[in-house]
Amino acid sequence: MSEIKGYEVFRVDSEALGAAASIRIPSEGLAAVLPRIVGGLQFLGVLPGEESSIAEEGPSQSESIEALISAGPEPPSFDEIAAHPEVLVDCQIGPFLLRSLVGRGGSGLVYRVRNTMLGREFALKLFYPVRPDLAPGISAIIASGVHALASLQHPNIVRIHDFSKYIVEGVYCHYLVMDYVEGKPLDEWSACLTLEDPFAVRLHVAYCIASALCAAHETKYVDVVGWERTGVFHGDVKPANILVTEGNQPLLGDFCMIDVSRLLDPKVVPAAVLHSASVERPITAAFGTPGFMAPEQEHEGIVNGKTDIYGLGMTFRRLFQEHGSLKSEAKDRQGDITDLINGMTARSPECRPRDMAEVVRLLVRAAKGAGVKLTSSRAVRR
C-alpha cells in the first residue's frame, strides 16, 4: 500500500465479504471520523483489533483506535444484562441502536433496534453467552442454523438480515437480526377476533402457517461445508412463535432456536461452564414447549417434519377449539378440521399426515367443504 502525505491509510480484510479495502482520511480529521469507520466495519462483520487486519503505518493509528474503543461508556456486565435486560436500551451493538426490550426466551433476549446507517428498524436477538473455550463449537452450530434460515423465502416466515457477535466482558454473545413484526401472538389475536366469520379467518391463518412450514421443510440450501441439504425444521411450533399482523396475516418466527436452547441447557452444557452461571436465566428445560411437543421429541429429543406437524396440530387445537370457533359452527363445517387436528396430534408419528404438504392439501379440502375460499398470503411487514 502506498504512502500518501497528510493522510492516515487503513487496510481492512473482511472474511464475511471475502474482500479487502483501503481507507484514506486526512490526519487532522481522524478523531472525528473514526467512530463512523468503526461502525461501518462492524456493519461489515469486521471488528477492529479482533477480525480486522490493520496495516500499521505509524503508532498514531493503533493508539487512536485503542483510545476510540476505550473512550465510550463502560459496557454493562452480563450479570447486569441477564438480571435487567433493559440496561442495554440506548446502547449500540455494531450499527444497531437498541431502542426497547421486546422479550426474553430460552435462548436469549430480543430487542427492537434501529440500524443507524440504514435508518431502518429490526428485531435483534442477543443469545446468552458461554465460556470462551466453548464459543468456537457453538458458533459453528449457530452459524449453520442461520445459514439454513437465510435460505427461507416465504411471506409468512420472519426474514433474517444479519448474524454477528457482540463482546461482553471478553465473551462472545452472538446476535441475530430479523424483521421487526408489529403484531399479536396467535392466542391473543384469536381471543380478540370479532369478525363476521371468524372460522373462515382462522382457517386462512392456519393455511398460511402450514404453507410456511411446508416451504421450510422443502427448502434446499447449501450448508457451511458445501453439502446440499433439504429441509429446515422448526422444533418449537406454538402460538407464541406466531405473530398476526394487521390484515390477519401470520408470521412464523424462531426457527431452529431449539438447537440454541439445547446448547445452552444445563443438561447439555453443565451450569458450571456457562458464563455468569450464578445468574438465573429462563433456559428451556425440555427441548421444546410442554404441551406442544410430540412424544418422540419430549422423550427422545427428535426434531423432524412429523414433530412439526404435531406442534402445528396442537397450535390448531388452540386456534380453533379453545376459543369456541368450532363450537359455534355447523357440524358440516367443522368436521374436516376436527379430523385433521386429531390426525396431526396422534401420539404415533405413523398415524399423522405423511408430510406438511399433505396437511396443506387437507386444509384446502376442509376449506372447500366449509365454503371458504383460501387466498395466498401477502404478509404485512414493518
C-alpha positions in Angstrom: 0.0 0.0 0.0 1.4 3.4 -1.0 2.0 6.2 1.5 0.1 9.4 1.0 1.3 12.5 2.6 -1.1 14.1 5.0 -3.3 11.0 5.2 -3.7 8.1 7.5 -4.2 4.9 5.5 -6.0 1.8 6.8 -6.3 -1.6 5.2 -9.0 -4.0 6.3 -9.8 -7.6 5.3 -13.3 -8.9 5.7 -13.9 -12.6 5.9 -17.6 -12.0 5.6 -17.3 -10.3 2.3 -14.1 -12.0 1.0 -12.6 -8.7 0.1 -10.1 -6.1 1.2 -10.3 -2.3 1.2 -8.2 0.7 1.9 -9.5 3.8 3.7 -7.9 7.3 3.4 -8.8 10.2 5.7 -7.0 13.5 6.5 -4.8 13.2 9.6 -6.4 16.2 11.2 -9.9 14.7 10.9 -9.0 11.2 12.1 -10.6 11.5 15.6 -13.8 12.9 14.2 -14.5 10.2 11.6 -13.1 7.2 13.4 -16.4 6.3 15.1 -18.1 6.2 11.7 -15.4 4.0 10.3 -15.6 1.6 13.2 -19.4 1.5 12.9 -19.0 0.7 9.2 -16.5 -2.1 9.9 -18.8 -3.6 12.5 -21.6 -3.5 10.0 -19.5 -5.5 7.5 -18.6 -8.0 10.2 -15.1 -6.7 10.9 -14.2 -6.0 14.5 -11.1 -3.7 15.0 -8.4 -5.5 16.9 -10.1 -8.9 16.5 -11.1 -9.8 13.0 -9.6 -6.9 11.0 -6.1 -6.6 9.7 -4.9 -3.0 10.0 -1.7 -2.0 8.3 0.3 0.0 10.9 1.6 3.0 9.0 2.7 4.5 12.4 2.0 4.4 16.1 -0.7 7.1 15.8 -3.1 4.6 14.1 -3.1 1.9 16.8 -3.1 4.5 19.6 -6.1 6.3 18.1 -8.1 3.2 17.6 -7.3 2.0 21.1 -8.4 5.3 22.5 -11.6 5.2 20.5 -12.6 1.8 21.7 -11.9 2.7 25.4 -13.4 6.2 25.2 -17.1 5.1 25.3 -19.1 4.3 28.5 -18.3 1.1 30.3 -20.5 -1.6 28.9 -22.7 -3.5 31.3 -21.6 -6.9 32.6 -23.6 -9.9 31.5 -24.8 -10.3 35.1 -26.4 -6.9 34.8 -27.8 -7.7 31.3 -29.3 -11.1 32.4 -30.9 -9.6 35.6 -32.0 -6.4 34.0 -32.1 -6.7 30.2 -33.3 -3.1 29.8 -29.8 -1.8 30.7 -28.8 -2.4 27.1 -31.5 0.0 25.8 -29.8 3.0 24.1 -26.6 1.0 23.7 -25.1 0.4 20.3 -24.3 -3.1 19.0 -22.5 -2.7 15.7 -24.7 -0.4 13.6 -27.8 -1.2 15.7 -29.1 1.1 18.4 -31.2 -0.8 20.9 -34.4 1.1 21.4 -36.5 -1.2 23.6 -36.7 -4.6 25.1 -39.3 -6.8 23.3 -38.9 -10.0 25.3 -36.7 -12.8 26.6 -36.8 -16.6 26.0 -34.9 -19.8 26.4 -32.0 -18.8 24.1 -31.7 -15.1 24.5 -33.0 -11.5 24.7 -35.0 -9.8 21.9 -34.7 -6.0 21.4 -36.3 -3.6 18.9 -33.4 -1.9 17.2 -32.6 0.8 14.6 -29.9 0.4 12.1 -28.3 3.9 12.3 -26.6 3.5 8.9 -29.8 2.4 7.0 -32.4 4.2 9.1 -34.5 1.0 9.3 -35.9 -0.9 12.3 -35.3 -4.5 13.0 -35.6 -7.1 15.8 -32.3 -8.2 17.3 -32.0 -11.4 19.3 -28.9 -11.5 21.6 -28.1 -15.0 22.5 -26.8 -15.9 26.0 -23.0 -16.2 26.1 -20.9 -19.2 27.2 -17.4 -19.6 28.3 -14.8 -18.5 25.7 -13.4 -22.1 25.1 -16.9 -23.3 24.2 -17.6 -20.4 21.8 -16.0 -21.9 18.6 -18.1 -25.0 18.6 -21.3 -23.2 19.5 -20.5 -20.5 16.9 -20.3 -23.2 14.2 -23.6 -24.8 15.1 -25.4 -21.4 15.3 -23.9 -20.3 12.1 -25.0 -23.5 10.4 -28.6 -22.9 11.6 -28.5 -19.3 10.4 -27.2 -20.4 7.1 -30.3 -22.5 6.7 -32.6 -19.8 7.9 -31.2 -17.3 5.4 -32.4 -19.6 2.6 -36.1 -19.4 3.7 -38.1 -17.2 1.5 -41.9 -17.1 2.3 -44.2 -14.2 3.0 -45.3 -15.9 6.3 -41.8 -16.5 7.7 -39.8 -13.8 9.5 -36.8 -12.9 7.4 -33.2 -13.0 8.6 -31.0 -10.0 7.8 -27.7 -10.3 9.8 -25.8 -12.6 12.1 -22.7 -11.4 14.1 -21.4 -11.2 17.6 -21.1 -8.7 20.5 -18.4 -9.0 23.2 -19.4 -8.7 26.8 -16.6 -9.0 29.4 -14.4 -10.7 26.7 -17.1 -13.3 26.0 -18.8 -13.6 22.6 -22.6 -13.1 22.5 -23.9 -14.0 19.1 -26.9 -12.0 17.8 -29.4 -12.4 15.0 -31.1 -9.5 13.2 -34.5 -10.2 11.7 -37.7 -8.4 10.6 -39.4 -6.4 13.4 -43.0 -7.5 13.3 -45.8 -5.4 14.8 -48.5 -7.9 15.7 -50.2 -10.0 18.3 -49.3 -13.6 19.4 -51.7 -16.0 17.8 -53.5 -16.8 21.0 -54.1 -13.2 21.9 -55.2 -12.4 18.3 -57.6 -15.3 18.2 -59.2 -14.5 21.5 -60.0 -10.9 20.3 -61.3 -11.9 16.9 -64.7 -10.3 16.3 -65.1 -10.5 12.5 -68.4 -11.8 10.9 -67.0 -15.2 10.0 -64.1 -15.9 12.5 -64.0 -19.6 11.4 -63.1 -18.5 7.8 -60.4 -16.1 9.1 -58.9 -18.7 11.4 -58.8 -21.2 8.5 -57.0 -18.7 6.3 -54.4 -18.1 9.1 -54.0 -21.9 9.6 -53.4 -22.3 5.8 -50.8 -19.6 5.8 -48.9 -21.1 8.7 -49.0 -24.6 7.2 -47.9 -23.3 3.8 -44.9 -21.6 5.5 -43.8 -24.7 7.3 -44.3 -26.7 4.1 -42.0 -24.3 2.3 -39.4 -24.6 5.1 -39.5 -28.4 5.0 -38.9 -28.4 1.3 -36.2 -25.7 1.2 -32.9 -26.7 -0.4 -29.8 -24.9 0.8 -26.0 -25.4 0.9 -24.6 -25.8 4.4 -21.4 -24.3 5.8 -19.3 -27.1 4.5 -20.8 -27.1 1.0 -23.2 -30.0 1.2 -26.7 -29.5 -0.2 -29.4 -30.1 2.4 -33.2 -30.3 2.2 -35.5 -29.2 5.0 -35.4 -26.6 7.7 -37.4 -27.8 10.7 -38.9 -25.5 13.4 -38.8 -27.6 16.5 -41.0 -25.3 18.6 -44.2 -24.6 16.8 -46.6 -22.9 19.2 -48.9 -19.8 19.3 -46.2 -17.6 21.0 -43.9 -18.1 17.9 -46.6 -16.8 15.5 -47.4 -13.1 15.3 -50.5 -12.0 13.4 -50.2 -8.5 11.8 -52.8 -6.2 10.6 -54.8 -7.7 7.7 -54.8 -11.0 9.7 -51.5 -12.2 8.2 -49.4 -14.6 10.4 -45.6 -14.6 10.5 -43.8 -17.6 11.9 -40.5 -17.0 13.7 -37.9 -18.6 16.0 -36.9 -21.4 13.6 -34.1 -23.6 14.8 -33.9 -21.8 18.2 -34.4 -25.3 19.6 -30.8 -26.1 18.7 -29.6 -23.0 20.6 -31.7 -23.9 23.6 -30.2 -27.4 23.6 -26.7 -25.9 23.6 -27.5 -23.6 26.5 -29.4 -26.1 28.5 -27.6 -27.2 31.7 -28.4 -30.8 30.8 -26.2 -30.5 27.8 -23.7 -27.8 28.9 -23.4 -28.0 32.6 -24.2 -24.8 34.5 -20.6 -24.7 35.8 -19.3 -24.0 32.4 -21.9 -21.3 31.4 -20.7 -17.8 31.6 -22.2 -15.9 34.7 -23.8 -19.2 35.7 -24.8 -17.6 39.1 -27.4 -15.5 37.3 -30.7 -17.3 36.9 -31.9 -17.5 33.2 -35.0 -18.7 31.6 -33.3 -21.7 30.0 -35.6 -24.1 28.1 -35.5 -27.2 30.3 -37.0 -29.5 27.8 -36.2 -29.2 24.1 -39.4 -27.6 23.1 -42.5 -26.4 24.9 -44.6 -28.8 27.1 -48.0 -29.3 25.6 -46.8 -28.7 22.0 -44.0 -31.3 21.8 -44.6 -34.7 20.1 -43.9 -37.7 22.4 -40.8 -38.6 20.5 -39.5 -35.1 20.8 -40.2 -34.9 24.5 -38.7 -38.3 25.4 -36.0 -38.7 22.7 -35.2 -35.2 21.6 -36.2 -35.9 18.0 -37.0 -32.9 15.8 -38.2 -33.6 12.2 -41.2 -33.0 9.9 -43.5 -35.2 11.9 -42.8 -33.3 15.2 -43.5 -30.0 13.5 -46.8 -31.5 12.3 -47.7 -32.4 15.9 -46.8 -29.0 17.2 -48.9 -27.3 14.5 -51.8 -29.6 15.3 -51.7 -28.6 18.9 -51.5 -25.0 17.8 -54.6 -25.5 15.6 -56.4 -27.0 18.5 -55.8 -23.8 20.4 -56.7 -21.7 17.4 -60.0 -23.5 16.5 -61.3 -25.2 19.6 -60.3 -23.3 22.7 -61.9 -20.0 21.6 -65.2 -21.5 20.7 -64.8 -21.2 16.9 -65.7 -24.8 16.2 -68.4 -25.0 18.8 -70.4 -22.3 17.2 -70.1 -23.7 13.7 -72.4 -26.2 12.0 -71.1 -29.7 12.1 -70.7 -29.9 8.4 -68.2 -27.1 8.5 -66.1 -28.2 11.4 -65.9 -32.0 10.8 -62.9 -32.0 8.4 -60.9 -29.6 10.7 -61.6 -31.7 13.8 -60.5 -34.8 12.0 -57.3 -33.1 10.7 -56.4 -31.9 14.2 -56.9 -35.3 15.7 -54.7 -36.9 13.0 -51.9 -34.3 13.4 -51.8 -34.8 17.1 -51.7 -38.6 17.1 -49.2 -40.0 19.5 -47.7 -42.3 16.9 -45.8 -40.5 14.1 -47.1 -43.1 11.6 -50.7 -42.0 12.3 -50.0 -38.4 11.5 -50.2 -36.9 7.9 -47.3 -38.0 5.8 -45.8 -34.6 5.5 -46.6 -30.9 5.7 -47.7 -30.8 2.1 -50.4 -33.3 3.0 -51.5 -31.0 5.8 -51.9 -28.1 3.4 -53.9 -30.3 1.0 -56.2 -31.4 3.8 -56.7 -27.8 4.9 -57.7 -26.8 1.3 -60.2 -29.7 1.3 -61.6 -28.6 4.7 -61.9 -25.0 3.4 -63.7 -26.2 0.3 -66.1 -28.3 2.3 -66.8 -25.3 4.6 -67.4 -22.9 1.7 -64.3 -20.9 2.5 -62.1 -19.6 -0.3 -58.4 -19.5 0.6 -56.0 -17.0 -1.0 -52.3 -16.8 -1.0 -50.8 -14.6 1.8 -49.3 -11.2 1.4 -47.9 -10.6 4.9 -47.7 -7.0 6.1 -44.1 -6.2 7.2 -42.9 -3.3 9.2 
